[in-house]
């Protein structure tokens, strides 16, 4: 299993976690609380964790292509949802 991690410093971490999981849940399996979330995409999985000042992302997939797709979908959505914070991208580490 390939894994990549990223985070986004924001006082709205819980709100974005819930917004992302609810949005993805319309098409794929997603479960969440105020502080933790899990989304199962066809090509990979995303785990989210919200603290008071940061939203953490852990993307996983069986192959590199699936991992890149998972990261791209997550990044595209958080950039749109956090537009007020002028987020331009996530920095991922493998």
ABEGO torsion letter per residue (X at the ends): XBBBBBBBBBAAAAAAAAAAAAAAAAABBBBBBAABBBBBBAAEBBBBBBBAABBBBBBBBABAAAAAAAAAAAAAAAAAAAAAAGBAEBBBBX
